[in-house]
């Protein structure tokens, strides 16, 4: 029999085992910590809080300790100003990126922020954009540049004091000279400021009420101040019928809106039910083309005639949208016919462009109409026949302002259809950009109010006899 180990040997063995287990556990925790840190330091291109574009190679540090350190750093200034930080972003990028404090200030000013550096060293700065207040901190060392951004819970005392731009607001710790808020820069959609090439004489319209329309490839862009409205052209994928109203709206959003934006917040999809229902989606998002944060609304009124169109509204913020068009809650009163919704739906009338005689030369514009009414005997319920109507009217425009006009009509009860036709030719003139005068239509001269509306790759010609008002659409056949 082997001798039993003494107690000291047993204790030493147990201690070695425990130490190995502790070292293994510690190493495992270290691996988890490193992995967690790697996952929470990511490459980014934009700041979500400010909307600014960051230089190439920028990293965001989302680790809890890093964000806590940033909050602690900000508290050195926010406590003195009677406010606090609700959320922070921590960024760092190489010194070779070309980023400087001046380039930071320039970009923030372009995004509409009023900037007040915090003296004496100016590493901190207060930012104000409408009712939003931020604080930033920039630190440069040999290896990298650190940028901290914090969203404030309330206005700092230095900015909430009512003073003129030439006065100073004094706190117990410092003196800050507030700057006047810069003029908001117009929102740019896909950096497109010029009208799309169309081959027509008029590609812009300046309306008397301040709205301006411009022809673009996929929409008519309507602007006034810092409000942009996109009148989307018919789109087969976006306009696909869906029995679930909000599912159809979400599909249209994915097709028409989502590809041009990112970093969406406060997203909502809502509807207002009536026999002509309303679709209403909105979100705060960043424009991919500019890095600017904007408020976007996608709207459609489903008219019984089937003429409803998707309209996109873009403003600097939700408040600006509601000042012009009203909130969803207020506009949804009166079964979807509130004044806000009516104003939004009526934006389609700005798809309107003047007519030149040169636009008509060498083209055939035609209008087809068909309809049928089924009658039932009110006493017996028996079928009383169906009345049909079909017409085709066309204008063939030649050189020298000449034209040929043709009208064919078939109408009457089925089994007893009567056919009529009329033809004439002559010369036309354009007394102004919104009227066309024909020398002979059906045996006498006629003047029509006229304008073009746009669809993708083409236009519709709208004519209304000034004697019997009512616009009719004509499409270009060839």
C-alpha positions as CSV (number, residue, x, y, z in Angstrom):
1,X,0.0,0.0,0.0
2,X,1.3,3.4,-1.0
3,X,1.7,5.9,1.7
4,X,-1.0,8.6,2.0
5,X,-0.1,12.1,0.9
6,X,0.4,14.5,3.7
7,X,-2.0,17.4,4.1
8,X,0.4,20.0,2.8
9,X,0.9,18.2,-0.5
10,X,-2.9,17.9,-0.9
11,X,-3.4,21.7,-0.2
12,X,-0.6,22.7,-2.7
13,X,-2.3,20.6,-5.4
14,X,-5.7,22.1,-4.7
15,X,-4.3,25.6,-4.8
16,X,-2.6,25.0,-8.2
17,X,-5.9,23.7,-9.6
18,X,-7.8,26.7,-8.3
19,X,-5.2,29.1,-9.8
20,X,-5.4,27.4,-13.2
21,X,-9.2,27.7,-13.1
22,X,-9.0,31.4,-12.2
23,X,-6.5,32.1,-14.9
24,X,-8.6,30.3,-17.4
25,X,-11.7,32.2,-16.4
26,X,-9.8,35.5,-16.5
27,X,-8.5,34.7,-19.9
28,X,-12.0,33.8,-21.1
29,X,-13.4,37.1,-19.7
30,X,-10.5,39.0,-21.5
31,X,-11.5,37.3,-24.8
32,X,-15.1,38.2,-24.3
33,X,-14.2,41.8,-23.4
34,X,-11.9,42.2,-26.5
35,X,-14.6,40.7,-28.8
36,X,-17.3,43.0,-27.3
37,X,-15.0,46.0,-27.8
38,X,-14.3,45.1,-31.4
39,X,-18.0,44.8,-32.1
40,X,-18.7,48.2,-30.6
41,X,-16.0,50.1,-32.5
42,X,-17.3,50.4,-36.1
43,X,-16.5,52.4,-39.2
44,X,-19.0,55.1,-39.9
45,X,-19.6,57.9,-42.4
46,X,-22.1,60.2,-40.7
47,X,-23.1,61.5,-37.3
48,X,-26.7,60.5,-36.5
49,X,-27.2,63.3,-34.0
50,X,-25.9,66.2,-36.2
51,X,-26.3,64.8,-39.7
52,X,-22.7,65.8,-40.6
53,X,-20.5,63.8,-42.9
54,X,-17.4,62.4,-41.3
55,X,-14.0,62.0,-43.0
56,X,-12.9,58.7,-44.5
57,X,-11.6,56.2,-41.9
58,X,-13.8,57.5,-39.1
59,X,-14.7,55.1,-36.3
60,X,-17.5,55.3,-33.8
61,X,-16.9,54.0,-30.2
62,X,-20.1,52.7,-28.8
63,X,-18.6,51.0,-25.8
64,X,-20.4,51.8,-22.5
65,X,-17.3,53.0,-20.7
66,X,-16.4,55.3,-23.6
67,X,-19.8,56.9,-23.7
68,X,-19.9,57.2,-20.0
69,X,-16.5,59.0,-20.1
70,X,-17.9,61.4,-22.8
71,X,-20.9,62.2,-20.6
72,X,-18.6,62.8,-17.6
73,X,-16.5,65.1,-19.8
74,X,-19.5,67.1,-21.0
75,X,-20.8,67.5,-17.4
76,X,-17.9,69.8,-16.7
77,X,-19.7,72.4,-18.9
78,X,-23.4,71.3,-18.8
79,X,-23.7,71.5,-15.0
80,X,-22.6,75.1,-15.1
81,X,-25.1,75.9,-17.8
82,X,-28.1,74.3,-16.0
83,X,-28.6,71.4,-18.5
84,X,-27.5,67.8,-19.0
85,X,-26.7,65.3,-21.9
86,X,-29.3,62.7,-22.9
87,X,-27.2,60.8,-25.5
88,X,-23.7,61.0,-26.9
89,X,-21.7,59.9,-29.9
90,X,-17.9,59.2,-29.7
91,X,-15.8,59.4,-32.9
92,X,-12.1,59.2,-33.7
93,X,-10.3,59.5,-37.0
94,X,-6.7,59.8,-38.2
95,X,-4.9,63.2,-38.1
96,X,-4.1,62.6,-41.8
97,X,-7.9,62.9,-42.7
98,X,-7.7,66.6,-43.1
99,X,-10.3,67.2,-40.5
100,X,-9.9,70.4,-38.5
101,X,-12.0,72.4,-36.0
102,X,-12.6,74.9,-38.8
103,X,-13.9,72.3,-41.2
104,X,-16.2,71.0,-38.4
105,X,-17.6,74.5,-37.9
106,X,-18.1,75.1,-41.6
107,X,-20.1,71.9,-42.1
108,X,-22.2,72.4,-39.0
109,X,-23.1,75.9,-40.2
110,X,-24.2,74.5,-43.6
111,X,-26.5,72.1,-41.7
112,X,-28.2,75.1,-40.1
113,X,-26.6,75.1,-36.7
114,X,-25.8,78.3,-34.8
115,X,-22.4,77.8,-33.1
116,X,-21.2,79.4,-29.8
117,X,-17.6,78.3,-28.8
118,X,-17.1,77.8,-25.1
119,X,-14.0,79.8,-24.0
120,X,-11.3,79.9,-23.0
121,X,-9.8,77.0,-25.1
122,X,-12.7,76.6,-27.6
123,X,-12.6,72.8,-27.5
124,X,-16.2,72.8,-26.5
125,X,-19.1,74.5,-28.4
126,X,-22.8,74.9,-28.0
127,X,-24.9,74.1,-31.1
128,X,-28.5,75.3,-31.7
129,X,-30.8,74.3,-34.6
130,X,-34.4,75.5,-34.0
131,X,-35.3,73.9,-30.7
132,X,-32.5,71.4,-30.6
133,X,-29.4,72.0,-28.5
134,X,-26.1,70.1,-28.7
135,X,-22.6,70.3,-27.2
136,X,-19.4,69.2,-29.0
137,X,-15.8,68.5,-27.9
138,X,-12.8,68.2,-30.2
139,X,-9.4,67.0,-29.0
140,X,-6.4,66.5,-31.3
141,X,-3.3,64.5,-30.4
142,X,-0.4,63.1,-32.4
143,X,-2.2,59.8,-33.4
144,X,-5.8,60.8,-33.9
145,X,-8.6,63.4,-33.5
146,X,-11.4,62.7,-31.0
147,X,-14.9,64.2,-31.6
148,X,-17.6,63.9,-28.9
149,X,-21.2,65.0,-29.7
150,X,-23.9,65.3,-27.0
151,X,-27.7,65.9,-27.3
152,X,-28.9,68.3,-24.5
153,X,-32.1,67.8,-22.5
154,X,-32.7,71.6,-22.4
155,X,-31.2,74.8,-23.6
156,X,-28.0,75.9,-21.8
157,X,-28.4,79.2,-19.9
158,X,-25.9,80.8,-22.3
159,X,-28.3,80.3,-25.2
160,X,-31.7,80.6,-23.5
161,X,-31.0,84.1,-22.4
162,X,-32.7,86.6,-24.6
163,X,-30.1,89.0,-26.0
164,X,-29.4,90.8,-29.2
165,X,-26.6,89.5,-31.5
166,X,-24.3,92.4,-30.3
167,X,-24.9,91.8,-26.6
168,X,-23.3,89.1,-24.4
169,X,-25.0,86.6,-22.1
170,X,-23.1,86.2,-18.8
171,X,-23.1,83.2,-16.5
172,X,-21.3,82.8,-13.2
173,X,-18.4,81.0,-14.9
174,X,-18.0,82.5,-18.4
175,X,-19.1,85.0,-21.0
176,X,-20.5,83.8,-24.3
177,X,-21.4,85.9,-27.3
178,X,-24.3,84.1,-29.1
179,X,-24.3,84.2,-32.9
180,X,-27.2,84.9,-35.1
181,X,-28.8,81.8,-36.6
182,X,-27.6,81.4,-40.2
183,X,-30.1,81.3,-43.0
184,X,-31.2,77.7,-43.6
185,X,-29.7,76.3,-46.8
186,X,-32.3,75.0,-49.3
187,X,-32.7,71.3,-49.3
188,X,-31.2,69.6,-52.3
189,X,-32.7,66.4,-53.8
190,X,-30.0,64.2,-55.4
191,X,-28.1,67.4,-56.0
192,X,-30.5,68.1,-58.8
193,X,-31.1,71.8,-59.2
194,X,-31.6,72.0,-63.0
195,X,-34.7,70.7,-64.9
196,X,-34.4,67.4,-66.7
197,X,-34.0,67.6,-70.5
198,X,-37.4,67.0,-72.0
199,X,-37.4,68.4,-75.6
200,X,-40.3,70.8,-74.6
201,X,-40.0,74.6,-74.4
202,X,-41.1,75.0,-70.8
203,X,-39.6,72.9,-68.0
204,X,-40.2,75.3,-65.1
205,X,-43.3,77.2,-63.8
206,X,-43.3,80.0,-61.3
207,X,-46.7,80.3,-59.7
208,X,-48.2,83.5,-58.3
209,X,-48.5,81.9,-54.8
210,X,-44.8,81.4,-54.4
211,X,-44.5,77.7,-55.4
212,X,-42.1,76.8,-58.3
213,X,-42.3,73.6,-60.3
214,X,-39.4,71.9,-62.1
215,X,-39.6,68.8,-64.4
216,X,-37.4,66.0,-63.2
217,X,-36.9,62.4,-64.4
218,X,-39.0,60.6,-61.9
219,X,-41.2,63.4,-60.5
220,X,-42.1,67.1,-60.7
221,X,-40.3,68.9,-58.0
222,X,-42.3,71.8,-56.4
223,X,-40.5,74.2,-54.0
224,X,-41.2,77.1,-51.8
225,X,-38.6,78.4,-49.4
226,X,-37.3,75.3,-47.5
227,X,-40.2,73.1,-48.5
228,X,-39.8,70.6,-51.3
229,X,-42.7,68.5,-52.7
230,X,-42.1,65.6,-55.1
231,X,-45.1,64.8,-57.3
232,X,-44.1,61.2,-58.2
233,X,-45.0,59.9,-61.7
234,X,-47.1,56.8,-61.9
235,X,-44.9,53.8,-61.0
236,X,-46.1,50.2,-61.6
237,X,-44.2,48.8,-58.6
238,X,-45.3,51.5,-56.2
239,X,-48.9,51.7,-57.4
240,X,-49.6,48.0,-57.2
241,X,-53.0,47.3,-55.6
242,X,-53.0,46.0,-52.1
243,X,-56.2,45.1,-50.2
244,X,-54.4,46.1,-46.9
245,X,-54.1,49.9,-47.2
246,X,-51.0,50.3,-44.9
247,X,-49.2,47.4,-46.6
248,X,-49.6,49.2,-49.9
249,X,-48.3,52.4,-48.4
250,X,-45.2,50.6,-47.0
251,X,-44.5,49.1,-50.4
252,X,-44.7,52.5,-52.0
253,X,-42.4,53.9,-49.3
254,X,-39.8,51.2,-50.1
255,X,-40.0,51.8,-53.8
256,X,-40.2,55.7,-54.0
257,X,-38.7,57.0,-50.7
258,X,-36.4,54.5,-48.9
259,X,-33.6,54.2,-51.5
260,X,-32.7,57.9,-51.1
261,X,-32.4,58.1,-47.3
262,X,-30.9,56.3,-44.3
263,X,-30.9,56.5,-40.5
264,X,-34.7,56.7,-40.2
265,X,-36.2,57.5,-36.8
266,X,-39.7,58.4,-35.6
267,X,-41.2,56.4,-38.4
268,X,-45.0,56.0,-38.6
269,X,-47.5,54.7,-41.1
270,X,-51.1,55.8,-40.7
271,X,-54.4,56.0,-42.6
272,X,-57.6,57.9,-42.4
273,X,-60.6,55.8,-43.5
274,X,-63.4,57.1,-45.6
275,X,-64.8,56.2,-49.0
276,X,-61.8,58.2,-50.4
277,X,-59.1,57.0,-47.9
278,X,-55.8,58.7,-46.9
279,X,-52.4,57.1,-46.8
280,X,-49.8,58.9,-44.6
281,X,-46.3,57.8,-43.8
282,X,-43.6,59.9,-42.1
283,X,-40.1,59.7,-40.6
284,X,-37.0,61.8,-39.8
285,X,-34.2,60.6,-42.1
286,X,-30.8,61.6,-43.5
287,X,-30.5,62.3,-47.2
288,X,-27.9,60.1,-48.7
289,X,-26.9,62.7,-51.3
290,X,-26.3,65.5,-48.8
291,X,-26.0,64.1,-45.3
292,X,-28.8,66.5,-44.2
293,X,-31.4,65.4,-41.7
294,X,-34.9,66.1,-42.9
295,X,-38.5,65.2,-42.2
296,X,-40.2,63.2,-44.9
297,X,-43.9,62.5,-45.5
298,X,-45.4,60.2,-48.2
299,X,-49.0,61.0,-48.8
300,X,-51.8,59.7,-51.1
301,X,-55.5,60.4,-51.3
302,X,-57.3,57.5,-53.0
303,X,-59.9,59.3,-55.0
304,X,-62.9,57.4,-56.2
305,X,-61.9,58.2,-59.8
306,X,-58.6,56.4,-59.3
307,X,-56.7,59.6,-59.9
308,X,-54.8,59.6,-56.5
309,X,-51.0,60.1,-56.8
310,X,-48.2,59.6,-54.3
311,X,-46.8,62.9,-53.1
312,X,-43.6,63.2,-51.1
313,X,-43.1,66.2,-48.7
314,X,-39.6,67.1,-47.5
315,X,-39.0,69.8,-44.8
316,X,-36.2,70.6,-42.4
317,X,-38.2,69.2,-39.5
318,X,-41.7,68.1,-38.6
319,X,-42.6,71.5,-37.2
320,X,-42.0,73.2,-40.5
321,X,-44.2,70.6,-42.3
322,X,-47.1,71.1,-39.9
323,X,-46.9,74.9,-40.2
324,X,-47.5,74.5,-43.9
325,X,-49.8,71.5,-44.1
326,X,-51.1,70.7,-40.6
327,X,-50.5,67.6,-38.4
328,X,-52.0,64.2,-39.2
329,X,-54.1,64.3,-36.1
330,X,-55.7,67.6,-37.1
331,X,-56.0,66.9,-40.8
332,X,-57.6,63.5,-40.3
333,X,-60.7,65.2,-38.9
334,X,-63.9,65.3,-41.0
335,X,-63.3,61.8,-42.4
336,X,-60.1,62.6,-44.2
337,X,-61.4,65.8,-45.7
338,X,-59.7,68.2,-43.2
339,X,-58.0,71.3,-44.7
340,X,-54.5,69.9,-44.3
341,X,-55.3,66.8,-46.4
342,X,-57.1,68.9,-49.0
343,X,-54.1,71.2,-49.3
344,X,-51.7,68.2,-49.6
345,X,-53.9,66.5,-52.3
346,X,-54.2,69.7,-54.2
347,X,-50.4,69.9,-54.7
348,X,-50.9,67.7,-57.8
349,X,-52.2,70.9,-59.6
350,X,-48.6,72.2,-59.7
351,X,-47.8,69.5,-62.3
352,X,-48.5,72.2,-64.9
353,X,-46.3,73.7,-67.6
354,X,-46.9,76.2,-70.4
355,X,-47.4,75.3,-74.1
356,X,-45.4,76.5,-77.1
357,X,-46.5,76.1,-80.7
358,X,-43.1,74.4,-81.3
359,X,-44.1,71.7,-78.8
360,X,-47.0,70.7,-81.1
361,X,-45.4,70.6,-84.5
362,X,-45.1,67.2,-86.1
363,X,-47.2,65.4,-83.5
364,X,-50.5,63.6,-83.2
365,X,-52.4,64.1,-80.0
366,X,-55.4,61.9,-79.3
367,X,-58.1,61.4,-76.7
368,X,-60.1,58.1,-76.4
369,X,-63.1,57.7,-74.2
370,X,-65.4,54.8,-73.6
371,X,-68.3,54.3,-71.1
372,X,-71.4,52.2,-70.5
373,X,-74.5,52.6,-68.3
374,X,-76.6,49.6,-67.5
375,X,-80.3,50.3,-67.0
376,X,-82.8,48.3,-64.8
377,X,-86.6,48.6,-64.8
378,X,-87.5,50.3,-61.5
379,X,-90.8,48.3,-61.2
380,X,-89.9,44.9,-62.4
381,X,-86.1,44.8,-61.9
382,X,-85.7,43.4,-65.4
383,X,-82.8,44.4,-67.6
384,X,-83.7,47.6,-69.5
385,X,-80.6,47.6,-71.8
386,X,-77.2,49.2,-71.7
387,X,-76.2,52.6,-73.2
388,X,-72.7,53.0,-74.4
389,X,-70.6,55.9,-75.5
390,X,-67.2,56.0,-77.2
391,X,-65.3,58.8,-78.8
392,X,-61.9,59.5,-80.4
393,X,-60.7,63.0,-80.9
394,X,-57.3,63.8,-82.5
395,X,-55.2,66.7,-83.6
396,X,-52.5,66.2,-86.2
397,X,-50.1,69.2,-86.1
398,X,-48.1,70.0,-89.2
399,X,-45.5,72.6,-90.2
400,X,-46.4,76.2,-90.5
401,X,-48.8,76.1,-87.6
402,X,-51.3,73.9,-89.6
403,X,-53.4,71.2,-88.1
404,X,-56.1,68.6,-88.9
405,X,-58.8,67.8,-86.5
406,X,-60.9,64.7,-86.4
407,X,-63.7,63.5,-84.1
408,X,-65.5,60.2,-84.1
409,X,-68.4,59.3,-81.8
410,X,-70.3,56.1,-81.3
411,X,-73.3,56.1,-78.8
412,X,-76.7,54.7,-78.0
413,X,-78.2,51.5,-76.7
414,X,-76.5,48.3,-77.5
415,X,-78.0,47.0,-80.7
416,X,-78.9,50.5,-81.9
417,X,-75.5,52.3,-81.9
418,X,-75.3,55.5,-83.9
419,X,-72.1,56.8,-85.4
420,X,-71.1,60.4,-86.0
421,X,-68.0,62.1,-87.2
422,X,-66.6,65.5,-87.9
423,X,-63.4,66.8,-89.5
424,X,-61.8,70.2,-90.1
425,X,-58.4,71.7,-90.7
426,X,-56.8,75.1,-90.5
427,X,-54.1,77.1,-88.7
428,X,-53.4,77.6,-85.0
429,X,-51.9,80.4,-83.0
430,X,-50.7,80.6,-79.4
431,X,-52.0,84.0,-78.0
432,X,-50.2,83.3,-74.7
433,X,-48.4,80.4,-73.1
434,X,-51.6,79.0,-71.6
435,X,-54.0,79.1,-74.6
436,X,-54.2,77.7,-78.2
437,X,-56.5,79.2,-80.8
438,X,-57.8,77.1,-83.8
439,X,-59.2,78.7,-86.9
440,X,-61.8,76.0,-87.4
441,X,-63.2,73.3,-85.1
442,X,-66.6,72.0,-86.2
443,X,-67.2,75.0,-88.5
444,X,-66.1,77.8,-86.3
445,X,-63.0,79.2,-84.6
446,X,-62.3,78.1,-81.0
447,X,-59.9,79.0,-78.3
448,X,-58.8,76.5,-75.7
449,X,-57.1,77.0,-72.3
450,X,-54.1,74.7,-72.5
451,X,-51.2,73.3,-70.4
452,X,-48.9,70.2,-70.2
453,X,-48.6,67.8,-67.3
454,X,-45.7,65.4,-67.0
455,X,-45.4,61.6,-66.8
456,X,-42.2,59.7,-67.0
457,X,-40.6,60.3,-70.4
458,X,-43.6,62.1,-71.9
459,X,-46.4,64.7,-71.4
460,X,-50.1,65.0,-71.5
461,X,-51.8,67.9,-73.3
462,X,-54.8,69.3,-71.5
463,X,-57.4,71.4,-73.5
464,X,-60.5,73.1,-72.2
465,X,-62.9,75.0,-74.6
466,X,-63.3,78.5,-73.0
467,X,-66.9,78.5,-74.1
468,X,-67.7,75.1,-72.4
469,X,-65.0,74.7,-69.6
470,X,-63.8,71.3,-68.8
471,X,-60.3,69.9,-69.4
472,X,-59.7,66.8,-71.6
473,X,-56.4,65.0,-71.7
474,X,-54.6,64.1,-75.0
475,X,-51.7,61.8,-75.3
476,X,-49.1,61.9,-78.0
477,X,-49.6,59.0,-80.4
478,X,-46.6,59.5,-82.6
